[in-house]
Amino acid sequence: MVQQTMTIDARQVQQLEATSVLQVYRRIPVVLVRGEGSHLFDADGKEYIDLLSGIGVASLGHAHPGLADALAAQARELLHTSNLFFHPLQGQVASALADLSGLDRAFFTNSGTEAVEACLKFARRFWFTNGSPRRTELVAFDRSFHGRTFGALSVTSGAPYREPFEPLVPGVTFISPDDPASLHRAASDRTAAIIVEPIQGEGGVWPLSAAMSTAIRTTCAETGALLIADEIQCGLGRTGRPFHSAALDLKPDLMPLGKALGGGVPVGAALMTERVAEAIAFGDHGSTYGGNLLACRAALVFLGALQDGLVDRVDTAGARVEARLRLLAERYDVIKEIRGSGLMWGLDLDESVAERMVGTALKHGLIINRTAGTVIRLLPPLTISDDDIDAGLDRLDSALESAIAGGT
């Protein structure tokens, strides 16, 4: 392992942020300066195993040589042209995504939230074009998270996210993901779309049940409502398949993507069927930066890895992670439940232990995060090695032991 050589005053970095950066993040008091594979290094030279990958973004690990080389080469050629012109890469990325997803067209954004916004707009436009302009309502789910812009926030559940910014976009009905019958009651001929995460990430890593998947298929067939499958966190190989919708036999009309797609470079996409695309007109939506050459070059590197065996590797690595987590659950009764698939896992803990886990894990050289109050979320790089899986989960074991004892 290459040793950290960069000299940075961590306290100065934190002080500068405290006076200059908007305080919307409760920062962990660590200044990360370098990465290598599944490892990160802070300004003091301390090494961490990264089981979070920037909340699922660093899909190829840190400082991936192929990605770094591709970005450097692209930066020397051309970064940006605007979407007023063709360039050589957007079509390649869109075609690769179509091959993986079975969805025909792509609109490129800079983030998953923007991709959700695009999908919501396109769903409304579909019904407007097809003679049903009053068909504007949406059905979303409790525990959902789709982003923080007004449209995405309107289909995100949870009062802390929503209340400071209400009134939001009207016409959204939230139902319990544990009550399939409620979907039939909520949807009607006024419903433009149902939006769902095949695995709810921010809400606590909750896989969608087979019963709810059946209810979604039935309801869409009966009402004609479009299906938006939000695969921003659980898609693009994260669960050991290209998209988790397929594991549930869901056939989405629209699919927002983000996070893993650029391996760390901001890029998202809204995928859709040709049927939906036919309803969209010139000028209906746009993005200054979306799908620029640098973002597309990063996406091509990631998609190339995905098509070159990475999905199968995630499936194998995920089985290894799950086996180790099940052993931890047998050892520690504070683990109430383990949920997930592939390399997306949540450990639902007693609250008193969960609150200590992120800080305790850092002291043990491990990066994780806590979501939904009691859930420790694991989203390691898709390229994580068996050795790093074992070492990371050894550190998780030690951190759990310390947190249970009440210390760090």
FITORKE-125324 format. One record per residue (C-alpha): x, y, z; residue number from 1. Coordinates in Angstrom, 2 decimals, padded with zeros to 5 digits. Example, Ala and Ser with C-alpha at 12.3 -4.5 7.8 and 13.67 -1.06 7.14 Angstrom:
<atoms>
<<012.30,-004.50,007.80>,1>;
<<013.67,-001.06,007.14>,2>;
</atoms>
This chain:
<atoms>
<<000.00,000.00,000.00>,1>;
<<001.35,003.42,-000.97>,2>;
<<001.78,005.64,002.10>,3>;
<<000.16,009.03,002.46>,4>;
<<002.57,011.89,001.72>,5>;
<<000.28,014.92,001.26>,6>;
<<000.64,017.57,003.97>,7>;
<<-002.66,019.21,004.89>,8>;
<<-003.68,021.13,007.99>,9>;
<<-006.93,019.34,008.87>,10>;
<<-007.94,021.93,011.46>,11>;
<<-007.50,024.75,008.96>,12>;
<<-009.66,022.89,006.43>,13>;
<<-012.45,022.49,008.97>,14>;
<<-012.22,026.11,010.15>,15>;
<<-012.42,027.42,006.58>,16>;
<<-015.52,025.32,005.90>,17>;
<<-017.13,026.50,009.14>,18>;
<<-017.01,030.11,007.96>,19>;
<<-017.51,029.68,004.20>,20>;
<<-019.62,026.58,003.40>,21>;
<<-023.37,026.41,004.03>,22>;
<<-024.09,024.30,007.11>,23>;
<<-026.43,021.70,005.59>,24>;
<<-024.16,018.76,006.38>,25>;
<<-023.18,017.61,009.84>,26>;
<<-019.60,016.81,008.87>,27>;
<<-017.69,013.92,010.39>,28>;
<<-014.46,015.50,011.71>,29>;
<<-012.16,013.70,009.27>,30>;
<<-010.45,015.27,006.25>,31>;
<<-010.10,012.66,003.52>,32>;
<<-007.36,013.41,001.01>,33>;
<<-006.57,010.26,-000.96>,34>;
<<-007.96,006.89,-001.95>,35>;
<<-006.79,003.63,-003.44>,36>;
<<-009.24,000.88,-004.32>,37>;
<<-011.41,000.25,-001.25>,38>;
<<-009.13,002.29,001.01>,39>;
<<-009.19,005.96,002.02>,40>;
<<-006.59,008.07,003.80>,41>;
<<-007.09,011.15,005.92>,42>;
<<-004.91,014.22,006.34>,43>;
<<-003.10,012.59,009.27>,44>;
<<-002.23,009.50,007.22>,45>;
<<-004.77,007.21,008.90>,46>;
<<-006.08,004.45,006.62>,47>;
<<-009.74,003.36,006.42>,48>;
<<-011.53,000.56,004.63>,49>;
<<-014.40,002.20,002.78>,50>;
<<-017.68,000.27,003.04>,51>;
<<-019.72,003.29,001.92>,52>;
<<-018.04,004.40,-001.35>,53>;
<<-019.34,007.95,-001.10>,54>;
<<-022.92,006.62,-000.60>,55>;
<<-022.65,004.22,-003.51>,56>;
<<-020.87,006.59,-005.91>,57>;
<<-017.26,005.32,-006.04>,58>;
<<-018.42,002.18,-007.82>,59>;
<<-014.98,001.29,-009.21>,60>;
<<-013.19,002.15,-005.99>,61>;
<<-010.91,005.13,-005.47>,62>;
<<-008.24,006.31,-007.92>,63>;
<<-009.20,003.65,-010.45>,64>;
<<-006.37,003.73,-013.03>,65>;
<<-008.58,003.15,-016.07>,66>;
<<-011.04,005.85,-015.03>,67>;
<<-008.25,008.31,-014.18>,68>;
<<-006.56,007.75,-017.53>,69>;
<<-009.80,008.13,-019.48>,70>;
<<-010.70,011.36,-017.69>,71>;
<<-007.22,012.82,-018.21>,72>;
<<-007.32,011.96,-021.90>,73>;
<<-010.78,013.47,-022.32>,74>;
<<-009.80,016.64,-020.45>,75>;
<<-006.98,017.17,-022.93>,76>;
<<-009.38,016.82,-025.87>,77>;
<<-012.77,018.39,-025.06>,78>;
<<-014.83,018.71,-021.85>,79>;
<<-018.04,020.37,-022.89>,80>;
<<-019.94,021.53,-025.96>,81>;
<<-023.53,022.04,-024.68>,82>;
<<-026.43,019.93,-025.90>,83>;
<<-026.87,022.16,-028.94>,84>;
<<-024.37,019.91,-030.76>,85>;
<<-023.71,016.22,-031.25>,86>;
<<-020.64,014.71,-029.66>,87>;
<<-019.26,011.17,-030.02>,88>;
<<-020.07,009.77,-026.56>,89>;
<<-023.71,010.36,-025.54>,90>;
<<-025.06,007.87,-028.05>,91>;
<<-022.59,005.24,-026.88>,92>;
<<-023.63,005.64,-023.24>,93>;
<<-027.33,005.64,-024.12>,94>;
<<-026.94,002.53,-026.25>,95>;
<<-025.07,000.68,-023.48>,96>;
<<-027.76,001.63,-020.95>,97>;
<<-030.47,000.45,-023.34>,98>;
<<-028.73,-002.91,-023.71>,99>;
<<-028.52,-003.31,-019.93>,100>;
<<-032.01,-002.10,-019.06>,101>;
<<-034.22,-002.87,-022.04>,102>;
<<-035.35,000.78,-022.00>,103>;
<<-034.97,002.54,-025.30>,104>;
<<-033.99,006.15,-024.67>,105>;
<<-031.91,008.18,-022.23>,106>;
<<-031.93,011.79,-021.08>,107>;
<<-028.70,012.77,-019.31>,108>;
<<-028.53,014.74,-016.08>,109>;
<<-025.88,015.60,-013.49>,110>;
<<-027.40,013.70,-010.56>,111>;
<<-029.99,011.18,-009.50>,112>;
<<-032.28,013.88,-008.15>,113>;
<<-032.32,015.59,-011.54>,114>;
<<-033.06,012.23,-013.15>,115>;
<<-036.09,011.83,-010.87>,116>;
<<-037.27,015.33,-011.79>,117>;
<<-036.98,014.42,-015.46>,118>;
<<-038.96,011.21,-014.99>,119>;
<<-041.76,013.02,-013.18>,120>;
<<-041.96,015.63,-015.93>,121>;
<<-041.90,013.01,-018.67>,122>;
<<-044.67,011.04,-016.96>,123>;
<<-046.88,014.12,-016.90>,124>;
<<-045.96,014.99,-020.48>,125>;
<<-046.89,011.46,-021.58>,126>;
<<-050.47,011.90,-020.41>,127>;
<<-050.73,015.47,-021.70>,128>;
<<-049.60,014.34,-025.15>,129>;
<<-052.01,011.40,-025.09>,130>;
<<-055.06,013.51,-024.34>,131>;
<<-055.34,013.14,-020.55>,132>;
<<-053.94,016.44,-019.19>,133>;
<<-055.77,015.97,-015.87>,134>;
<<-053.91,012.71,-015.24>,135>;
<<-051.29,014.29,-012.97>,136>;
<<-051.37,012.39,-009.67>,137>;
<<-048.57,010.23,-008.29>,138>;
<<-048.38,007.31,-005.89>,139>;
<<-045.23,006.99,-003.76>,140>;
<<-044.20,004.96,-000.74>,141>;
<<-043.54,005.47,002.94>,142>;
<<-039.80,005.20,003.76>,143>;
<<-039.00,006.47,000.26>,144>;
<<-036.23,008.87,-000.69>,145>;
<<-035.99,010.27,-004.22>,146>;
<<-034.09,013.52,-003.75>,147>;
<<-034.35,017.07,-002.42>,148>;
<<-035.51,019.24,-005.32>,149>;
<<-039.21,020.17,-005.26>,150>;
<<-040.49,017.38,-007.49>,151>;
<<-038.23,014.69,-006.05>,152>;
<<-038.96,015.89,-002.52>,153>;
<<-042.69,015.75,-003.21>,154>;
<<-042.44,011.96,-003.71>,155>;
<<-040.04,011.52,-000.77>,156>;
<<-041.67,010.55,002.52>,157>;
<<-040.63,011.75,005.95>,158>;
<<-041.66,014.95,007.69>,159>;
<<-038.11,016.24,008.43>,160>;
<<-037.35,016.31,004.71>,161>;
<<-040.66,017.84,003.67>,162>;
<<-042.12,020.17,006.30>,163>;
<<-039.66,023.10,006.03>,164>;
<<-040.40,023.39,002.30>,165>;
<<-044.13,022.83,002.04>,166>;
<<-046.34,023.29,000.13>,167>;
<<-044.77,020.85,-002.30>,168>;
<<-046.05,019.54,-005.63>,169>;
<<-049.67,018.47,-005.00>,170>;
<<-051.38,015.24,-005.94>,171>;
<<-049.01,012.74,-004.29>,172>;
<<-050.44,009.85,-002.25>,173>;
<<-048.12,007.88,000.04>,174>;
<<-048.86,004.25,000.87>,175>;
<<-047.22,001.66,003.08>,176>;
<<-044.81,-000.63,001.23>,177>;
<<-046.05,-003.38,003.56>,178>;
<<-049.70,-003.09,002.48>,179>;
<<-050.21,-004.17,-001.14>,180>;
<<-053.98,-003.61,-000.94>,181>;
<<-053.40,000.09,-000.26>,182>;
<<-051.90,000.51,-003.72>,183>;
<<-055.12,-000.63,-005.38>,184>;
<<-057.04,001.90,-003.28>,185>;
<<-054.63,004.77,-003.99>,186>;
<<-054.29,004.43,-007.77>,187>;
<<-056.95,005.53,-010.22>,188>;
<<-057.48,006.86,-013.71>,189>;
<<-056.04,010.15,-012.40>,190>;
<<-052.69,008.51,-011.56>,191>;
<<-049.90,009.51,-013.92>,192>;
<<-047.28,007.21,-012.36>,193>;
<<-046.27,005.03,-009.45>,194>;
<<-042.72,005.70,-008.26>,195>;
<<-040.85,003.07,-006.24>,196>;
<<-037.34,002.08,-005.17>,197>;
<<-036.89,-001.68,-005.72>,198>;
<<-034.76,-001.52,-002.58>,199>;
<<-035.38,001.53,-000.40>,200>;
<<-031.94,002.82,000.47>,201>;
<<-032.15,005.94,002.62>,202>;
<<-035.25,004.55,004.29>,203>;
<<-033.26,001.71,005.84>,204>;
<<-032.35,-000.78,003.05>,205>;
<<-035.79,-002.33,002.64>,206>;
<<-036.22,-004.67,-000.35>,207>;
<<-039.63,-004.46,-002.00>,208>;
<<-041.70,-007.54,-001.21>,209>;
<<-042.93,-010.00,-003.82>,210>;
<<-046.50,-009.19,-002.81>,211>;
<<-046.03,-005.47,-003.41>,212>;
<<-044.27,-006.16,-006.70>,213>;
<<-047.31,-008.16,-007.81>,214>;
<<-049.60,-005.35,-006.68>,215>;
<<-047.60,-002.82,-008.71>,216>;
<<-047.78,-004.96,-011.85>,217>;
<<-051.51,-005.51,-011.42>,218>;
<<-052.29,-001.88,-010.64>,219>;
<<-050.31,-000.55,-013.59>,220>;
<<-052.09,-003.00,-015.88>,221>;
<<-055.54,-002.08,-014.53>,222>;
<<-055.14,001.70,-014.40>,223>;
<<-052.58,002.30,-017.12>,224>;
<<-050.37,004.22,-014.67>,225>;
<<-046.73,004.45,-015.69>,226>;
<<-044.11,002.83,-013.48>,227>;
<<-041.03,004.79,-012.42>,228>;
<<-038.43,002.47,-010.86>,229>;
<<-035.86,004.53,-008.98>,230>;
<<-032.64,002.53,-009.39>,231>;
<<-030.32,005.36,-008.37>,232>;
<<-028.95,003.45,-005.39>,233>;
<<-029.86,-000.19,-006.04>,234>;
<<-029.25,-000.27,-009.80>,235>;
<<-026.21,-000.54,-012.08>,236>;
<<-024.93,-003.81,-010.64>,237>;
<<-025.23,-002.92,-006.96>,238>;
<<-027.37,-005.97,-006.11>,239>;
<<-025.58,-008.47,-008.36>,240>;
<<-027.79,-007.83,-011.40>,241>;
<<-027.83,-004.88,-013.80>,242>;
<<-031.08,-003.54,-012.29>,243>;
<<-033.00,-004.84,-009.30>,244>;
<<-036.36,-004.29,-011.01>,245>;
<<-035.73,-007.44,-013.01>,246>;
<<-035.45,-009.54,-009.85>,247>;
<<-038.99,-008.42,-008.97>,248>;
<<-040.35,-008.94,-012.48>,249>;
<<-041.09,-005.23,-012.74>,250>;
<<-041.02,-003.62,-016.17>,251>;
<<-040.61,000.12,-015.64>,252>;
<<-041.63,002.75,-018.15>,253>;
<<-039.10,005.19,-016.70>,254>;
<<-035.96,004.70,-014.62>,255>;
<<-033.82,007.38,-012.96>,256>;
<<-030.14,006.56,-012.50>,257>;
<<-027.20,008.28,-010.81>,258>;
<<-024.59,007.49,-008.15>,259>;
<<-022.56,004.56,-009.56>,260>;
<<-022.86,005.59,-013.20>,261>;
<<-019.87,007.95,-013.26>,262>;
<<-017.67,006.20,-010.71>,263>;
<<-017.36,009.55,-008.90>,264>;
<<-017.95,011.96,-011.78>,265>;
<<-021.40,013.61,-011.49>,266>;
<<-023.73,012.05,-014.06>,267>;
<<-027.28,010.73,-014.03>,268>;
<<-029.77,009.51,-016.58>,269>;
<<-033.52,009.17,-017.03>,270>;
<<-034.24,006.05,-019.07>,271>;
<<-037.58,005.44,-020.75>,272>;
<<-039.43,003.25,-023.21>,273>;
<<-039.94,004.35,-026.78>,274>;
<<-043.65,004.72,-025.97>,275>;
<<-042.86,007.40,-023.40>,276>;
<<-040.18,009.01,-025.56>,277>;
<<-042.65,009.47,-028.40>,278>;
<<-044.68,011.80,-026.17>,279>;
<<-041.76,014.18,-025.55>,280>;
<<-041.27,017.23,-027.77>,281>;
<<-038.31,019.48,-028.54>,282>;
<<-037.78,021.94,-025.68>,283>;
<<-039.70,019.94,-023.07>,284>;
<<-036.63,019.54,-020.88>,285>;
<<-032.94,020.36,-020.90>,286>;
<<-029.64,020.46,-019.07>,287>;
<<-026.60,022.65,-019.68>,288>;
<<-024.10,020.14,-018.32>,289>;
<<-026.02,016.90,-018.65>,290>;
<<-024.23,014.29,-020.71>,291>;
<<-021.09,016.33,-021.36>,292>;
<<-018.03,014.56,-022.69>,293>;
<<-016.25,014.16,-019.35>,294>;
<<-019.31,012.64,-017.68>,295>;
<<-019.95,010.34,-020.62>,296>;
<<-016.32,009.19,-020.70>,297>;
<<-016.59,008.24,-017.03>,298>;
<<-019.88,006.43,-017.64>,299>;
<<-018.37,004.45,-020.51>,300>;
<<-015.51,003.26,-018.29>,301>;
<<-017.97,002.16,-015.62>,302>;
<<-020.40,000.51,-018.06>,303>;
<<-017.51,-001.27,-019.74>,304>;
<<-016.52,-002.78,-016.39>,305>;
<<-020.13,-003.71,-015.69>,306>;
<<-020.42,-005.52,-019.01>,307>;
<<-017.03,-007.18,-018.52>,308>;
<<-017.95,-009.38,-015.56>,309>;
<<-018.37,-006.90,-012.71>,310>;
<<-022.04,-007.83,-012.19>,311>;
<<-021.10,-011.49,-011.63>,312>;
<<-018.30,-010.42,-009.30>,313>;
<<-020.77,-008.38,-007.23>,314>;
<<-023.03,-011.41,-006.94>,315>;
<<-020.11,-013.49,-005.62>,316>;
<<-018.82,-010.75,-003.32>,317>;
<<-022.34,-010.13,-002.03>,318>;
<<-022.70,-013.75,-000.98>,319>;
<<-019.45,-013.44,000.97>,320>;
<<-020.62,-010.26,002.70>,321>;
<<-024.00,-011.75,003.55>,322>;
<<-022.46,-014.88,005.06>,323>;
<<-020.24,-012.78,007.34>,324>;
<<-023.13,-010.52,008.35>,325>;
<<-025.27,-013.52,009.25>,326>;
<<-022.49,-014.70,011.55>,327>;
<<-022.40,-011.28,013.20>,328>;
<<-026.16,-011.44,013.71>,329>;
<<-025.77,-014.78,015.47>,330>;
<<-023.11,-013.30,017.73>,331>;
<<-024.74,-009.96,018.62>,332>;
<<-028.36,-009.83,019.71>,333>;
<<-028.39,-006.04,019.15>,334>;
<<-028.65,-006.81,015.43>,335>;
<<-032.41,-006.99,014.95>,336>;
<<-032.39,-007.67,011.20>,337>;
<<-030.09,-007.84,008.18>,338>;
<<-031.57,-006.71,004.86>,339>;
<<-030.20,-006.30,001.37>,340>;
<<-028.72,-007.94,-001.68>,341>;
<<-025.40,-008.02,-003.51>,342>;
<<-023.27,-005.20,-002.12>,343>;
<<-026.15,-003.22,-000.58>,344>;
<<-026.81,-004.13,003.05>,345>;
<<-028.45,-002.68,006.12>,346>;
<<-027.95,-003.84,009.71>,347>;
<<-030.89,-002.77,011.85>,348>;
<<-029.51,-002.28,015.37>,349>;
<<-030.70,-001.28,018.79>,350>;
<<-030.83,002.52,018.68>,351>;
<<-028.32,003.08,021.49>,352>;
<<-025.73,001.01,019.63>,353>;
<<-026.56,002.43,016.19>,354>;
<<-025.93,005.99,017.38>,355>;
<<-022.37,005.10,018.38>,356>;
<<-021.47,002.98,015.39>,357>;
<<-020.25,005.54,012.83>,358>;
<<-017.81,007.20,015.22>,359>;
<<-016.71,003.89,016.69>,360>;
<<-016.13,002.41,013.24>,361>;
<<-013.95,005.38,012.28>,362>;
<<-011.72,004.72,015.27>,363>;
<<-011.41,001.14,014.03>,364>;
<<-010.45,002.33,010.54>,365>;
<<-013.81,001.73,008.88>,366>;
<<-016.18,004.01,006.97>,367>;
<<-019.91,003.23,007.17>,368>;
<<-022.99,005.36,007.71>,369>;
<<-026.24,005.35,009.65>,370>;
<<-029.61,005.93,008.04>,371>;
<<-033.24,005.77,009.18>,372>;
<<-032.06,006.17,012.77>,373>;
<<-031.08,002.58,013.53>,374>;
<<-029.69,001.13,010.29>,375>;
<<-026.00,000.79,009.48>,376>;
<<-025.76,000.95,005.69>,377>;
<<-023.00,-000.80,003.75>,378>;
<<-022.38,000.19,000.11>,379>;
<<-018.78,-000.81,-000.64>,380>;
<<-017.16,-000.28,-004.03>,381>;
<<-018.38,-002.88,-006.52>,382>;
<<-014.74,-003.80,-007.09>,383>;
<<-013.97,-004.62,-003.45>,384>;
<<-011.67,-007.63,-003.07>,385>;
<<-012.29,-010.67,-000.88>,386>;
<<-009.40,-009.60,001.35>,387>;
<<-010.91,-006.16,001.86>,388>;
<<-014.35,-007.66,002.52>,389>;
<<-012.87,-009.86,005.22>,390>;
<<-010.75,-007.09,006.73>,391>;
<<-013.62,-004.61,006.61>,392>;
<<-016.04,-006.96,008.33>,393>;
<<-013.41,-007.83,010.93>,394>;
<<-013.25,-004.12,011.72>,395>;
<<-017.05,-003.96,011.77>,396>;
<<-017.06,-006.82,014.27>,397>;
<<-014.60,-004.96,016.51>,398>;
<<-016.57,-001.73,016.20>,399>;
<<-019.80,-003.49,017.15>,400>;
<<-018.13,-004.99,020.20>,401>;
<<-016.88,-001.56,021.26>,402>;
<<-020.18,000.19,020.61>,403>;
<<-022.11,-002.43,022.56>,404>;
<<-019.72,-001.94,025.48>,405>;
<<-020.61,001.74,025.38>,406>;
<<-017.25,003.07,024.31>,407>;
<<-015.31,003.88,021.18>,408>;
</atoms>
